[in-house]
């Protein structure tokens, strides 16, 4: 059977593949410790689960408006106003089946065949694949560990051609844990406005910032910039609602309307009950976020301290998200071979950096218990000692 040619450009997700293999090994009784999944290990908040039960009993199980129930779109507008000082109306917001779905829809609606989409590297694994599926051309812009993995205005300018249409930013970043501070964003914003780029700002990790750093949304810097920016976010990372699949985006109302039409003919509405749960989660006090952040910051420090003892590993200290991106050139191995060996010999699952655009790195998630972090990294330290 002949498969559509566009699928030949798309690779399977290495993150999901390795995480699945680790789960299979664990199910067989092997003592696997996984640093793979980008998924908080804490439970969905109790009040959010109670809302699901209430909705089930009330029979809230029918179709909803394709772009999301009105109260959730209003709650998202309130969130943007309180957290970023951004004024949006419900017609500027669409609710999708996860932030990944929001990103996919945006690229489908904005990207024509041949359009260039600028992506700083290292990048989240699905960005280039989504561009390929839209017929576009991903253009990678390198960033350096020695510079905090920050995109510079100079590198952005050098990558722009007459075919450049979209720039994707991800701060805090998956996989690096790097962030773009206000001064970085202002320099990038000047280039965006001068060249009429459309900006997609993936802010899914906005609630995970360390060392008293503050999240800044590039759309908040100027009204003209806001008009060219689409902010993508969701419930998965901040509220441990990964399987409930609620993402959202905000931006130009005409584009949002077209995304609604795309969802009309693809997924229809996101799950009704999950939408109600999202309303409950967004209403939680901000102390909830700070409590979770404190737990993750402790784990971040623990993992960094342990990796200092691993010969051949040079960790980048993350400023946000919940990953440590680690230079492994000192091991003499590529990222895929190293991750295979750690899984097979030490029963430790880590994600190869090749999937993120850098074969010189591997990604650790510290969305794991302190016990697992201690034991898992100690296994790697011992493996490195024997090499």
HUMO-V202092 format. One record per backbone hydrogen bond with DSSP energy under -1.0 kcal/mol. CO is the residue of the C=O (numbers start at 1). NH is the residue of the N-H. Records with the same first field share a line. If there is no record, write none. Layout:
CO=NH, NH
This chain:
4=7
5=8
6=9
13=17
14=18
15=19
16=20
17=21
18=22
19=23
20=24
21=25
22=26
23=27
24=28
25=30
26=29
30=32
33=349
35=365
37=39
45=49
46=50
47=51
48=52
49=53
50=54
51=55
52=56
53=57
54=58
55=60
56=59
59=61
65=68
67=95
69=73
70=74
71=75
72=76
73=77
74=78
75=79
76=80
77=81
78=82
79=83
80=84, 86
89=92
90=93
92=251
94=249
96=98, 247
98=102
99=103
100=104
101=105
102=106
103=107
104=108
105=109
106=110
107=111
112=115
115=137
116=165, 166
117=139
118=168
119=141
121=143
124=127
126=130
127=131
128=132
129=133
131=136
132=135
135=114
137=117
139=119
141=121
144=147, 149
145=148
152=156
153=157
154=158
155=159
161=164
163=116
165=198
166=118
167=200
169=202
173=177
177=319, 320
178=173
181=185
182=186
183=187
184=188
185=189
186=190
187=191
188=192
189=193
190=194
191=195
192=197
198=167
199=230
200=169
201=232
202=171
203=206
205=208
208=321
210=213
217=220
218=221
222=226
223=227
225=228
226=229
228=199
230=201
231=250
232=203
233=248
235=239
241=244
246=235
247=96
248=233
249=94
250=231
252=256
253=257
254=258
255=259
256=260
257=261
258=262
259=263
260=264
261=265
263=266, 268
271=275
272=276
273=277
274=278
275=279
276=280
277=281
278=282
281=284
285=288
286=290
287=291
288=292
289=293
290=294
291=295
292=296
293=297
294=298
295=299
296=300
297=301
298=302
299=303
300=304
301=305
302=306
303=307
304=308
306=309
307=310
310=313
314=327
319=210
322=366
324=364
325=316
326=362
327=314
328=331
329=332
334=338
335=339
336=340
337=341
338=342
339=343
340=344
341=345
342=346, 348
347=33
349=35
351=363
352=355
353=356, 358
354=357
356=123
358=361
360=328
361=353
362=326
363=351
364=324
366=368
369=373
370=374
371=375
372=376
373=377
374=378
375=379
376=380
377=381
378=382
379=383
380=384
381=385
382=386
